[in-house]
Amino acid sequence: MKVTPTEIPDVLILEPAVFKDERGSFFEGFNQRKLEDIAGLKVHFVQDNQSHSVRSVLRGLHYQIEQAQGKLVRVVQGEIFDVAVDLRRRSPTFGKWTGVKLSAENKKQVWVPEGLAHGFLVLSDAADVFYKVTDYYAPQHERALLWNDARIGIVWPTDQDPILSAKDRSALPLAAAEVFA
């Protein structure tokens, strides 16, 4: 496994070793020991989630203000632009964002730690996104950060308006959002 830090050092891009031959390919999608030994992450996952979305769907930017979730995200079909925004007020990267293209083809994964908002934009005709989380879904603590907040300045790789849920259309800008201490 190759581990690459991003502009937010706690957000990591993980690239598994892929073994290919005439039959196809094989890789480990998750290995606790390698995550600890190579990436230095001692995390405990409690839930797996999977979404299916069509082109131009933007999901996010989501977080839970209590029962914060760390997420290990990968794409099993299609391609997305995956984004994390640091909402930890005491962090030197507070309010900053990082993004990476994840696809079934490149097999990259991204680790998004607790205290960050997370979202993605579907770039392919459709995408299936699979992610492991470190705490359970708690709708009473769920929050949404505005996807196009000018203060954050995310550069989404699209020239059209994304398809948003009602919740994401009414998300708050960073200046009004609840953040982490």
Secondary structure as GFF3:
##gff-version 3
##sequence-region A 1 181
A	DSSP	beta_strand	2	5	.	.	.	ID=ss1
A	DSSP	beta_strand	12	15	.	.	.	ID=ss2
A	DSSP	beta_strand	19	21	.	.	.	ID=ss3
A	DSSP	beta_strand	24	26	.	.	.	ID=ss4
A	DSSP	alpha_helix	32	37	.	.	.	ID=ss5
A	DSSP	beta_strand	47	54	.	.	.	ID=ss6
A	DSSP	beta_strand	58	64	.	.	.	ID=ss7
A	DSSP	beta_strand	71	77	.	.	.	ID=ss8
A	DSSP	beta_strand	79	86	.	.	.	ID=ss9
A	DSSP	beta_strand	97	103	.	.	.	ID=ss10
A	DSSP	beta_strand	109	112	.	.	.	ID=ss11
A	DSSP	beta_strand	116	122	.	.	.	ID=ss12
A	DSSP	beta_strand	126	133	.	.	.	ID=ss13
A	DSSP	three_ten_helix	139	141	.	.	.	ID=ss14
A	DSSP	beta_strand	142	144	.	.	.	ID=ss15
A	DSSP	alpha_helix	166	169	.	.	.	ID=ss16
A	DSSP	three_ten_helix	174	176	.	.	.	ID=ss17
###
